[in-house]
Each structure stands twice: as C-alpha cells, then as structure tokens.
Amino acid sequence: MAHTEEFHEKLEKINFFKSWISAFELIVAILTVGMVTINCMKQGLHLFHLFLGGGH
C-alpha cells in the first residue's frame, strides 16, 4: 500500500506542475499576443499620422 500512496503523491505533484506550467504558458502567450497587438497598433497609428500629416 505504501508504494501505491507514494506513487499517487508523485502523480499529483506531476499533475500540479503540468497544470502550473500550462497556466504559465497561457499567460506568456497572452502577454506575447498583447505586446504584438500593441506594437502593431503603435506602428499603425504612426503610419496613419504620417499619411495624414504628410500632406501638410
């Protein structure tokens, strides 16, 4: 029985780390997408201002 309990404890720890890592990956992915979106918007605004301000 002791071996089975130990095995289950290890399994729970592994599952905990897996879920923690996947949550961390999700946060990193969201941050990356957010940063890329902000950079694209900044560049878009910059081009927009150049386009509008270019005629003056």
HELIX and SHEET records of a PDB file:
HELIX    1   1 ALA A    2  GLY A   53  1                                  52    
END                                                                             
